[in-house]
């Protein structure tokens, strides 16, 4: 059985050291600000999370772009030339063209390395939801050493059990991205209405509720863990935040008080997702009965 590499993209928002320990190959998306391109690497080499949010809070605008075909071709060619295959799991196709780029690149690279195999999977996930899927997949690979197609089939069977729930503090960032209307953003801001959102089975960001005030919105997220979570005593959950660590720690503390979760890992929402959600986003990710 040929060895294979787990490949993904930096939308996964995993801590850099964790991604290295999981032996992931991570390709960066790109954040654009003030006429400059910043590769969104997990180590923050081009721009740190702290600096990104400092600039956003100061009024800077940011846009993003997917991993392109050429980036995937280079990375995939290097792996296949080394005699290994590739299981590539990408940012939701409903939110980015990264998955499509990977598929196009895989076809091109296969023609040059016909003995090699590349399987590309749409995670239908984002941020640390994608990260949690990669964490579970990589740990299964390291622990059980399954064949590539066996692991790929496991990903397909389990990806819709990765629950993504989040709230934002400023609706204007979602308005700019077309996720809520200008009227909704205006009224919500005036009345301190916070949307409750999740990532749907189609991999889209969907508003599923609303709460009056920040604390109420966080408590609504917390309640979903007890309602949807499975085998929580064995779970490692993820929480990510848009430069609001205190709120992330409050959320983790309340979850631990509610359910016997094994572990909770907190990390930043990286610049690619943060450009669309703004400062103050809080997201929780866990394995549940369904999304």
Sine and cosine of phi, psi and omega as CSV:
sin_phi,cos_phi,sin_psi,cos_psi,sin_omega,cos_omega
0.00,0.00,0.81,-0.59,0.00,-1.00
-0.94,0.35,0.55,-0.83,0.12,-0.99
-0.93,0.36,0.39,-0.92,0.05,-1.00
-0.60,-0.80,0.36,-0.93,-0.05,-1.00
-0.94,-0.35,0.63,-0.78,0.17,-0.99
-1.00,-0.01,0.86,-0.51,-0.03,-1.00
-0.89,-0.45,0.61,-0.79,0.07,-1.00
-0.48,-0.88,-0.25,-0.97,-0.01,-1.00
-0.77,-0.64,0.21,-0.98,-0.18,-0.98
-0.96,0.26,-0.05,1.00,0.14,-0.99
-0.89,0.45,-0.28,0.96,-0.03,-1.00
-0.90,0.44,-0.35,0.94,0.10,-0.99
0.84,0.54,0.40,0.92,0.06,-1.00
-0.95,0.31,0.50,-0.87,0.19,-0.98
-0.84,0.54,0.66,-0.75,-0.09,-1.00
-0.84,0.55,-0.71,0.70,-0.03,-1.00
-0.89,0.46,-0.62,0.79,0.03,-1.00
-0.90,0.44,-0.70,0.71,0.01,-1.00
-0.86,0.50,-0.62,0.79,0.04,-1.00
-0.92,0.39,-0.69,0.72,0.00,-1.00
-0.90,0.44,-0.53,0.85,0.03,-1.00
-0.99,0.15,-0.05,1.00,0.05,-1.00
0.88,0.48,0.68,0.73,0.04,-1.00
-1.00,-0.02,0.60,-0.80,0.19,-0.98
-0.99,-0.16,0.89,-0.46,-0.16,-0.99
-0.89,-0.45,0.88,-0.48,0.03,-1.00
-1.00,-0.08,0.66,-0.75,-0.09,-1.00
-1.00,0.06,0.69,-0.73,0.33,-0.94
-0.97,0.26,-0.01,-1.00,-0.07,-1.00
-0.76,-0.65,0.68,-0.73,0.11,-0.99
-0.95,-0.31,0.70,-0.72,-0.02,-1.00
-0.91,-0.41,0.77,-0.64,0.01,-1.00
-0.48,-0.88,0.73,-0.69,0.04,-1.00
0.81,0.59,0.64,0.77,0.05,-1.00
0.97,0.24,0.17,0.99,-0.02,-1.00
-0.86,-0.50,0.58,-0.81,0.04,-1.00
-0.99,-0.12,0.72,-0.70,0.01,-1.00
-0.84,-0.55,0.96,-0.30,0.11,-0.99
-0.85,0.53,0.78,-0.63,-0.08,-1.00
-1.00,0.05,0.91,0.41,0.02,-1.00
-0.97,0.22,0.46,-0.89,-0.07,-1.00
-0.92,0.39,-0.40,0.92,0.00,-1.00
-1.00,0.10,-0.03,1.00,0.02,-1.00
0.90,0.43,0.49,0.87,-0.07,-1.00
-0.90,0.44,-0.62,0.79,-0.04,-1.00
-0.99,0.15,-0.63,0.77,0.07,-1.00
-0.39,-0.92,0.78,-0.63,-0.02,-1.00
-0.97,0.25,0.35,-0.94,0.07,-1.00
-0.86,0.52,-0.66,0.75,-0.01,-1.00
-0.88,0.48,-0.69,0.73,0.00,-1.00
-0.93,0.36,-0.63,0.77,0.04,-1.00
-0.85,0.53,-0.77,0.64,-0.04,-1.00
-0.94,0.33,-0.50,0.87,0.09,-1.00
-0.87,0.49,-0.69,0.72,0.00,-1.00
-0.94,0.35,-0.65,0.76,0.02,-1.00
-0.89,0.46,-0.68,0.73,0.03,-1.00
-0.91,0.42,-0.44,0.90,0.03,-1.00
-0.99,0.13,0.00,1.00,0.08,-1.00
0.97,-0.23,0.07,1.00,0.03,-1.00
-0.94,0.33,0.54,-0.84,0.04,-1.00
-0.98,-0.22,0.57,-0.82,0.01,-1.00
-0.73,-0.68,0.58,-0.82,0.15,-0.99
-0.81,-0.59,0.18,-0.98,-0.07,-1.00
-0.69,-0.73,0.33,-0.94,0.11,-0.99
-0.63,-0.77,0.44,-0.90,-0.09,-1.00
-0.96,0.28,0.22,-0.98,0.26,-0.97
-0.90,0.44,0.77,-0.64,-0.08,-1.00
-1.00,-0.05,0.14,-0.99,-0.07,-1.00
-0.87,0.50,-0.68,0.73,-0.02,-1.00
-0.87,0.48,-0.65,0.76,0.04,-1.00
-0.87,0.49,-0.71,0.70,0.02,-1.00
-0.91,0.41,-0.67,0.74,-0.01,-1.00
-0.85,0.52,-0.71,0.70,0.00,-1.00
-0.89,0.46,-0.73,0.69,-0.04,-1.00
-0.93,0.38,-0.68,0.73,-0.02,-1.00
-0.92,0.38,-0.65,0.76,0.01,-1.00
-0.87,0.48,-0.67,0.74,-0.01,-1.00
-0.89,0.46,-0.64,0.77,-0.01,-1.00
-0.94,0.35,-0.74,0.67,-0.03,-1.00
-0.91,0.40,-0.58,0.82,0.04,-1.00
-0.89,0.45,-0.44,0.90,0.04,-1.00
-1.00,0.07,0.09,1.00,0.08,-1.00
1.00,0.07,0.27,0.96,0.02,-1.00
-0.89,-0.45,0.41,-0.91,0.05,-1.00
-1.00,-0.08,0.01,-1.00,-0.12,-0.99
-0.67,-0.74,0.78,-0.63,0.25,-0.97
-0.94,-0.34,0.94,-0.34,-0.12,-0.99
-0.94,-0.33,0.84,-0.54,-0.05,-1.00
-0.86,-0.51,0.88,-0.48,-0.25,-0.97
-0.90,-0.43,0.38,-0.93,0.19,-0.98
-0.71,0.71,0.62,-0.78,-0.06,-1.00
-0.73,0.69,0.76,-0.65,0.02,-1.00
-0.93,0.37,-0.28,0.96,0.04,-1.00
-0.98,0.19,-0.19,0.98,-0.08,-1.00
-0.86,-0.52,-0.20,0.98,-0.10,-0.99
-0.38,-0.93,0.40,-0.92,0.10,-0.99
-1.00,-0.01,0.16,0.99,-0.01,-1.00
-0.85,0.53,-0.71,0.70,0.00,-1.00
-0.87,0.49,-0.70,0.72,0.01,-1.00
-0.89,0.45,-0.63,0.78,0.04,-1.00
-0.88,0.48,-0.67,0.74,0.00,-1.00
-0.90,0.44,-0.65,0.76,0.01,-1.00
-0.90,0.44,-0.69,0.72,0.01,-1.00
-0.90,0.44,-0.70,0.71,0.00,-1.00
-0.90,0.44,-0.65,0.76,-0.02,-1.00
-0.87,0.49,-0.67,0.74,0.03,-1.00
-0.88,0.47,-0.69,0.73,0.00,-1.00
-0.90,0.43,-0.71,0.71,-0.06,-1.00
-0.94,0.33,-0.59,0.81,0.04,-1.00
-0.86,0.51,-0.59,0.81,-0.01,-1.00
-0.90,0.44,-0.49,0.87,-0.01,-1.00
-1.00,-0.01,-0.36,0.93,-0.01,-1.00
-0.76,-0.65,0.94,0.35,-0.11,-0.99
-0.89,0.45,-0.33,0.94,0.02,-1.00
-0.99,0.17,-0.25,0.97,-0.04,-1.00
-1.00,-0.03,0.33,-0.95,0.01,-1.00
-0.81,-0.59,0.67,-0.74,0.07,-1.00
-0.75,-0.66,0.80,-0.60,0.11,-0.99
-0.88,-0.48,0.81,-0.58,-0.03,-1.00
-0.93,-0.36,0.77,-0.64,-0.04,-1.00
-0.84,-0.54,0.70,-0.71,0.12,-0.99
-0.99,0.12,0.92,-0.39,-0.05,-1.00
-0.93,0.37,-0.37,0.93,-0.14,-0.99
0.81,0.58,0.47,0.88,-0.09,-1.00
-0.74,-0.68,0.20,-0.98,-0.01,-1.00
-0.52,-0.86,0.38,-0.93,0.06,-1.00
0.78,0.63,-0.65,-0.76,-0.06,-1.00
-0.95,0.30,-0.09,1.00,0.21,-0.98
-0.93,0.37,-0.73,0.69,0.15,-0.99
-0.88,0.47,-0.64,0.77,0.03,-1.00
-0.88,0.47,-0.68,0.74,0.02,-1.00
-0.90,0.43,-0.65,0.76,0.06,-1.00
-0.88,0.48,-0.68,0.74,0.03,-1.00
-0.92,0.39,-0.63,0.77,0.03,-1.00
-0.86,0.51,-0.76,0.65,-0.01,-1.00
-0.92,0.40,-0.64,0.77,0.00,-1.00
-0.91,0.42,-0.73,0.68,-0.03,-1.00
-0.91,0.41,-0.65,0.76,0.02,-1.00
-0.90,0.43,-0.61,0.80,0.06,-1.00
-0.91,0.42,-0.66,0.75,0.02,-1.00
-0.89,0.46,-0.73,0.69,-0.04,-1.00
-0.93,0.36,-0.56,0.83,-0.08,-1.00
-0.99,0.12,-0.64,0.77,-0.17,-0.99
-0.92,-0.38,-0.26,0.97,-0.01,-1.00
0.78,0.62,0.77,0.63,0.02,-1.00
-0.95,0.31,0.36,-0.93,0.14,-0.99
-0.89,0.45,0.40,-0.92,-0.10,-0.99
-0.85,0.52,-0.70,0.71,-0.03,-1.00
-0.94,0.35,-0.53,0.85,0.07,-1.00
-0.89,0.45,-0.69,0.72,0.01,-1.00
-0.93,0.36,-0.65,0.76,0.05,-1.00
-0.87,0.49,-0.64,0.77,0.04,-1.00
-0.91,0.41,-0.59,0.81,0.04,-1.00
-0.90,0.44,-0.66,0.75,0.04,-1.00
-0.87,0.50,-0.74,0.68,-0.01,-1.00
-0.88,0.48,-0.60,0.80,-0.04,-1.00
-0.97,0.26,-0.39,0.92,-0.14,-0.99
-0.92,-0.39,-0.20,0.98,-0.14,-0.99
-0.90,0.44,-0.48,0.88,0.00,-1.00
-0.99,0.12,0.08,1.00,0.14,-0.99
-0.99,-0.13,0.01,1.00,0.05,-1.00
-1.00,0.07,0.96,-0.29,-0.05,-1.00
-0.99,0.11,0.75,-0.66,0.06,-1.00
-0.87,-0.49,0.92,-0.40,0.06,-1.00
-0.78,-0.63,0.70,-0.71,-0.05,-1.00
-0.44,-0.90,0.28,-0.96,0.10,-1.00
-0.65,-0.76,0.42,-0.91,0.02,-1.00
-0.88,-0.48,0.36,-0.93,-0.03,-1.00
-0.99,-0.13,-0.33,0.94,-0.05,-1.00
-0.72,-0.70,0.95,-0.32,-0.04,-1.00
-0.92,0.40,-0.29,0.96,-0.07,-1.00
-0.91,0.41,-0.47,0.88,0.05,-1.00
-0.94,0.35,-0.64,0.77,0.07,-1.00
-0.92,0.38,-0.55,0.84,0.06,-1.00
-0.88,0.47,-0.71,0.71,-0.01,-1.00
-0.88,0.48,-0.54,0.84,0.01,-1.00
-1.00,0.03,0.07,1.00,0.03,-1.00
0.98,0.21,0.23,0.97,-0.03,-1.00
-0.99,0.13,-0.46,0.89,0.12,-0.99
-0.70,-0.71,0.36,-0.93,-0.02,-1.00
-0.98,0.21,0.29,-0.96,0.03,-1.00
-0.88,0.48,-0.63,0.78,0.00,-1.00
-0.91,0.41,-0.68,0.74,0.03,-1.00
-0.89,0.46,-0.68,0.73,0.00,-1.00
-0.90,0.44,-0.67,0.75,-0.03,-1.00
-0.91,0.41,-0.78,0.63,-0.03,-1.00
-0.91,0.42,-0.67,0.74,0.00,-1.00
-0.88,0.47,-0.64,0.77,0.02,-1.00
-0.92,0.39,-0.69,0.73,-0.01,-1.00
-0.89,0.45,-0.61,0.79,-0.10,-1.00
-0.98,-0.17,0.09,1.00,-0.04,-1.00
0.84,0.54,0.67,0.74,0.06,-1.00
-1.00,0.05,0.80,-0.61,-0.01,-1.00
-0.93,-0.36,0.81,-0.58,0.00,-1.00
-0.96,0.27,0.58,-0.82,0.17,-0.99
-0.97,-0.25,0.85,-0.53,-0.12,-0.99
-0.79,-0.62,0.35,-0.94,0.16,-0.99
-0.56,-0.83,0.13,-0.99,0.08,-1.00
-0.99,-0.14,0.85,-0.53,-0.13,-0.99
-0.98,0.21,0.07,-1.00,0.06,-1.00
-0.88,0.47,-0.36,0.93,0.05,-1.00
-1.00,0.00,0.03,1.00,0.02,-1.00
0.98,0.18,0.31,0.95,-0.01,-1.00
-0.99,-0.17,0.46,-0.89,0.12,-0.99
-0.99,0.15,0.84,-0.55,-0.14,-0.99
-0.76,-0.65,0.75,-0.66,0.09,-1.00
-0.98,0.21,0.83,-0.56,-0.04,-1.00
-0.87,-0.49,-0.04,1.00,0.01,-1.00
-0.03,-1.00,-0.08,-1.00,0.04,-1.00
-0.46,-0.89,0.39,-0.92,0.00,-1.00
-0.67,-0.74,0.45,-0.89,0.00,-1.00
-0.99,-0.12,0.97,-0.25,0.03,-1.00
0.99,-0.14,0.39,-0.92,-0.08,-1.00
-0.90,0.44,-0.77,0.64,-0.08,-1.00
-0.88,0.48,-0.63,0.77,0.02,-1.00
-0.90,0.44,-0.63,0.77,0.00,-1.00
-0.91,0.41,-0.64,0.77,0.04,-1.00
-0.91,0.41,-0.66,0.76,0.01,-1.00
-0.91,0.42,-0.54,0.84,0.06,-1.00
-0.90,0.44,-0.68,0.74,0.07,-1.00
-0.87,0.50,-0.72,0.70,-0.04,-1.00
-0.86,0.51,-0.66,0.75,-0.03,-1.00
-0.89,0.45,-0.47,0.88,-0.02,-1.00
-0.91,0.40,-0.46,0.89,-0.02,-1.00
-0.90,0.43,-0.74,0.67,0.03,-1.00
-0.92,0.40,-0.49,0.87,-0.05,-1.00
-0.98,0.18,-0.61,0.79,-0.12,-0.99
-0.92,-0.39,-0.37,0.93,-0.14,-0.99
-0.92,0.40,0.54,-0.84,0.04,-1.00
-0.81,-0.58,0.58,-0.81,0.02,-1.00
0.75,0.67,0.74,0.67,-0.13,-0.99
-0.89,0.45,-0.50,0.86,-0.01,-1.00
-0.92,0.39,-0.26,0.97,0.03,-1.00
-0.95,-0.31,0.05,1.00,-0.13,-0.99
-1.00,-0.07,0.60,-0.80,0.31,-0.95
-0.98,-0.21,0.91,-0.41,0.02,-1.00
-1.00,-0.09,0.37,-0.93,0.08,-1.00
-0.87,-0.50,0.61,-0.79,0.17,-0.99
-0.79,-0.62,0.71,-0.70,0.11,-0.99
-0.80,-0.60,0.44,-0.90,-0.14,-0.99
-0.64,-0.77,0.49,-0.87,0.06,-1.00
-0.99,-0.10,0.95,0.30,0.03,-1.00
0.87,0.49,0.70,0.71,0.05,-1.00
-0.59,-0.81,0.90,0.43,-0.10,-0.99
-0.86,0.51,-0.61,0.79,-0.02,-1.00
-0.85,0.52,-0.67,0.75,0.02,-1.00
-0.93,0.38,-0.61,0.79,0.04,-1.00
-0.90,0.44,-0.67,0.74,0.00,-1.00
-0.93,0.36,-0.60,0.80,0.09,-1.00
-0.87,0.49,-0.72,0.70,-0.01,-1.00
-0.88,0.48,-0.71,0.71,0.02,-1.00
-0.88,0.47,-0.68,0.74,-0.01,-1.00
-0.88,0.47,-0.68,0.74,-0.02,-1.00
-0.94,0.33,-0.58,0.81,0.05,-1.00
-0.90,0.43,-0.70,0.71,0.01,-1.00
-0.88,0.47,-0.55,0.83,0.03,-1.00
-0.95,0.31,-0.44,0.90,-0.07,-1.00
-1.00,0.04,-0.67,0.74,-0.11,-0.99
-0.68,-0.73,0.41,-0.91,-0.03,-1.00
-1.00,0.08,0.86,0.51,-0.03,-1.00
-0.94,0.34,0.61,-0.79,-0.08,-1.00
-0.91,0.42,-0.75,0.66,-0.05,-1.00
-0.39,-0.92,0.45,-0.89,0.08,-1.00
-0.75,-0.66,0.81,-0.59,0.03,-1.00
-0.94,-0.34,0.77,-0.64,-0.03,-1.00
-0.94,-0.35,0.71,-0.71,0.06,-1.00
-0.52,-0.86,0.20,-0.98,0.05,-1.00
-0.94,0.33,0.50,-0.87,0.38,-0.93
-0.96,0.26,0.86,-0.52,-0.07,-1.00
-0.95,0.33,0.14,-0.99,-0.06,-1.00
-0.85,0.52,-0.55,0.84,-0.05,-1.00
-0.91,0.41,-0.73,0.68,0.05,-1.00
-0.97,0.23,-0.64,0.77,-0.03,-1.00
-0.87,0.49,-0.47,0.88,0.04,-1.00
-0.89,0.46,-0.43,0.90,-0.05,-1.00
-0.98,-0.20,-0.38,0.93,-0.03,-1.00
-0.97,-0.24,-0.41,0.91,0.00,-1.00
0.98,0.19,0.07,-1.00,0.07,-1.00
-0.90,0.43,0.48,-0.88,0.09,-1.00
1.00,-0.05,-0.06,1.00,0.04,-1.00
-0.94,0.34,0.66,-0.75,0.12,-0.99
-0.81,-0.59,0.79,-0.62,-0.02,-1.00
-0.77,-0.64,0.63,-0.78,0.10,-1.00
-0.86,-0.52,0.55,-0.83,-0.09,-1.00
-0.66,-0.75,0.75,-0.66,-0.03,-1.00
-0.35,-0.94,0.22,-0.97,0.06,-1.00
-1.00,0.02,0.78,-0.62,-0.06,-1.00
-0.70,-0.71,0.03,-1.00,0.02,-1.00
-0.88,0.47,-0.59,0.81,0.04,-1.00
-0.26,-0.96,0.15,-0.99,0.01,-1.00
-0.96,0.28,0.00,0.00,0.00,0.00
